[in-house]
Amino acid sequence: MADHQIPELLAGTGVEFVRGTATGIDITGRTVAVRTPEGAAELPYDSLVYAIGSSTDTDADAVPGAAEYAETLNSPAAAHHFATRLARLAADGGTVAVCGGGLTGIEAATEIAESHPGLRVTLISRGEPGAMMGRKARAHLHAAFGRLGITLRAGSAITKVPPDGVELADGRHIASDVCLWTTGVRVSALAADSGIAVDGRGLILVDATLRSTSHPEIHAIGDAAAVRQAWGQVSTAPARAASPSPRTPPTRWPAGCAARPSSRSASATSTSPSASAAAMPSSSSRAPTTPRAAGSCTAGPPSPTRRRSAAAR
Ligand SMILES: Cc1cc2nc3c(=O)[nH]c(=O)nc-3n(C[C@H](O)[C@H](O)[C@H](O)COP(=O)(O)OP(=O)(O)OC[C@H]3O[C@@H](n4cnc5c(N)ncnc54)[C@H](O)[C@@H]3O)c2cc1C
C-alpha cells in the first residue's frame, strides 16, 4: 500500500482514500459495508462504481493439484513469490510450465523466457495459443516462441498438476520445477450476494455505458463487468483482453459522476467504496497502479492499461 502512495496520488482530487475490504452492498439503503483496520464502517453512496476486478481461478476446471501446486499472479505477494522461485531456478537451468494459452499465458511465457534465458519454458494450451488473433499476428507469435526457445504443447487439456509437472489428457507428463496457472476467472461473490444482476460467473451485467442492468445507480468497470455489446454479445474479462473492453471509458461518462460535492454526504462520492476498492494495490504483477485506480465518480473515467510483452516486440 505504501509503495502505491495512493493517498498522495489522490491528493487534491477531492477523493478520500479508505483502506478496507468491501464486505457487503445494501442496494436498498445504498450503503457499502467496509472492513477497515480501524473496524467496520458503512459508507453511503448516491452512485457506486464497482471495480474489484477478478483473479485467476485454480479451481475453475477442477484440475487436481492446481490449487496446491500451481503458482498464480493473483496478488503482488503471489507474483513476488513466483519471481523469487524463477530467479532461483534460473541459476540451475530449471523448467517452467505455463498453463493456459490465453493472453496472460502467452505474455507470462514470453516474459519469463526473455528475462531468464537459463530457464526452459513450456507453454501448455488446450487450444492454439493466440487462436483469437489474425494470421499474421499468430505467425509473429510463433516466431517469438521460436526465438525465445519456448516449447509449445497444444491440443490437450491439463488433467492434473502433480508436484513435479503437469499431466495431460492424452497421457503426456510434462516435467516442470514450477507451474504457473493462468486460466480461469474468479470473481468476488459480492455483487451476486448483494442482489445485483450478474452473469453466470458473477460479473455485473452492464449496458454499453457500464451501467448495471438491474441497478442504474451502480456502474461496473474493468474485470468485474460483463458488457452487453451493441451486437448482443456479452463480453467478459478473458474475451475482452483482445477486444475493446469495459476498461475503455464509456462514451458518455454518466452524469452525476462529474466532480461535485455529494448530495448525501462527503463520503457518498468522495469516500466512495469504489474508491477504496479500486485504489487498493493491483491484484497481480501488472502495470503499476495509475490514476485510473481512482476509478470513482469523482476521479472520472479510468485510463486503459498499456503493457508490452516480449511477444509483442
Ligand atoms: C500477467 C497479466 C498481464 C496482463 N496484461 C495486460 C495487458 O497487457 N493489457 C491489458 O489491458 N490487461 C492486461 N491484464 C489484465 C489486467 O491486469 C486486468 O484486466 C485489469 O487489472 C483489471 O483491472 P480492474 O481494476 O478491473 O481489477 P484489478 O486490477 O484486479 O483491481 C481490483 C482491485 O480491487 C481490490 N479489491 C478486490 N476485492 C475487494 C473488496 N472486496 N474490497 C476492496 N477492494 C477489493 C483488489 O485488491 C484490487 O486492488 C493482464 C493481467 C495479468 C494477470
The ligand as a Tripos MOL2 file, in Angstrom:
@<TRIPOS>MOLECULE
LIG
   53    58     1     0     0
SMALL
NO_CHARGES

@<TRIPOS>ATOM
      1 C1          0.0940  -11.2030  -16.1830 C.3       1 LIG1
      2 C2         -1.0080  -10.2960  -16.6380 C.ar      1 LIG1
      3 C3         -0.7820   -9.4670  -17.7090 C.ar      1 LIG1
      4 C4         -1.7710   -8.6110  -18.1530 C.ar      1 LIG1
      5 N1         -1.5010   -7.8060  -19.2400 N.ar      1 LIG1
      6 C5         -2.4410   -6.9530  -19.6610 C.ar      1 LIG1
      7 C6         -2.1850   -6.0580  -20.7610 C.ar      1 LIG1
      8 O1         -1.1110   -6.0670  -21.3410 O.2       1 LIG1
      9 N2         -3.1580   -5.2170  -21.1350 N.ar      1 LIG1
     10 C7         -4.3740   -5.1790  -20.5020 C.ar      1 LIG1
     11 O2         -5.2200   -4.3890  -20.8630 O.2       1 LIG1
     12 N3         -4.6390   -6.0110  -19.4630 N.ar      1 LIG1
     13 C8         -3.7160   -6.8870  -19.0380 C.ar      1 LIG1
     14 N4         -4.0050   -7.7300  -17.9920 N.ar      1 LIG1
     15 C9         -5.3340   -7.6940  -17.3970 C.3       1 LIG1
     16 C10        -5.4480   -6.5030  -16.4840 C.3       1 LIG1
     17 O3         -4.4540   -6.5620  -15.4990 O.3       1 LIG1
     18 C11        -6.8260   -6.5150  -15.8570 C.3       1 LIG1
     19 O4         -7.7920   -6.5300  -16.8850 O.3       1 LIG1
     20 C12        -7.0050   -5.2710  -15.0040 C.3       1 LIG1
     21 O5         -6.0710   -5.2670  -13.9550 O.3       1 LIG1
     22 C13        -8.4040   -5.2470  -14.4190 C.3       1 LIG1
     23 O6         -8.5000   -4.0970  -13.6450 O.3       1 LIG1
     24 P1         -9.5910   -3.9590  -12.5490 P.3       1 LIG1
     25 O7         -9.4140   -2.6060  -11.9590 O.co2     1 LIG1
     26 O8        -10.9110   -4.3430  -13.0650 O.co2     1 LIG1
     27 O9         -9.2480   -5.0920  -11.4650 O.3       1 LIG1
     28 P2         -7.8960   -5.3270  -10.6090 P.3       1 LIG1
     29 O10        -6.7000   -4.7770  -11.3000 O.co2     1 LIG1
     30 O11        -7.9630   -6.7590  -10.2940 O.co2     1 LIG1
     31 O12        -8.1460   -4.4260   -9.3340 O.3       1 LIG1
     32 C14        -9.1520   -4.7460   -8.4040 C.3       1 LIG1
     33 C15        -8.7710   -4.1210   -7.0990 C.3       1 LIG1
     34 O13        -9.8570   -4.2440   -6.1840 O.3       1 LIG1
     35 C16        -9.3650   -4.7380   -4.9420 C.3       1 LIG1
     36 N5        -10.4460   -5.4860   -4.3060 N.ar      1 LIG1
     37 C17       -10.9180   -6.7160   -4.6200 C.ar      1 LIG1
     38 N6        -11.9340   -7.0700   -3.8170 N.ar      1 LIG1
     39 C18       -12.1160   -6.0370   -2.9730 C.ar      1 LIG1
     40 C19       -13.0210   -5.7920   -1.9130 C.ar      1 LIG1
     41 N7        -13.9720   -6.6640   -1.5530 N.pl3     1 LIG1
     42 N8        -12.9080   -4.6200   -1.2450 N.ar      1 LIG1
     43 C20       -11.9790   -3.7060   -1.5910 C.ar      1 LIG1
     44 N9        -11.0990   -3.8820   -2.5870 N.ar      1 LIG1
     45 C21       -11.1690   -5.0260   -3.2780 C.ar      1 LIG1
     46 C22        -8.1720   -5.6080   -5.2990 C.3       1 LIG1
     47 O14        -7.3050   -5.7110   -4.1970 O.3       1 LIG1
     48 C23        -7.5780   -4.8000   -6.4340 C.3       1 LIG1
     49 O15        -6.7350   -3.8160   -5.9510 O.3       1 LIG1
     50 C24        -3.0300   -8.5950  -17.5120 C.ar      1 LIG1
     51 C25        -3.2610   -9.4310  -16.4220 C.ar      1 LIG1
     52 C26        -2.2680  -10.2780  -15.9750 C.ar      1 LIG1
     53 C27        -2.5250  -11.1910  -14.8030 C.3       1 LIG1
@<TRIPOS>BOND
     1     1     2 1
     2     2     3 ar
     3     2    52 ar
     4     3     4 ar
     5     4     5 ar
     6     4    50 ar
     7     5     6 ar
     8     6     7 ar
     9     6    13 1
    10     7     8 2
    11     7     9 ar
    12     9    10 ar
    13    10    11 2
    14    10    12 ar
    15    12    13 ar
    16    13    14 ar
    17    14    15 1
    18    14    50 ar
    19    15    16 1
    20    16    17 1
    21    16    18 1
    22    18    19 1
    23    18    20 1
    24    20    21 1
    25    20    22 1
    26    22    23 1
    27    23    24 1
    28    24    25 2
    29    24    26 1
    30    24    27 1
    31    27    28 1
    32    28    29 2
    33    28    30 1
    34    28    31 1
    35    31    32 1
    36    32    33 1
    37    33    34 1
    38    33    48 1
    39    34    35 1
    40    35    36 1
    41    35    46 1
    42    36    37 ar
    43    36    45 ar
    44    37    38 ar
    45    38    39 ar
    46    39    40 ar
    47    39    45 ar
    48    40    41 1
    49    40    42 ar
    50    42    43 ar
    51    43    44 ar
    52    44    45 ar
    53    46    47 1
    54    46    48 1
    55    48    49 1
    56    50    51 ar
    57    51    52 ar
    58    52    53 1
@<TRIPOS>SUBSTRUCTURE
     1 LIG1         1 GROUP 0 **** ****
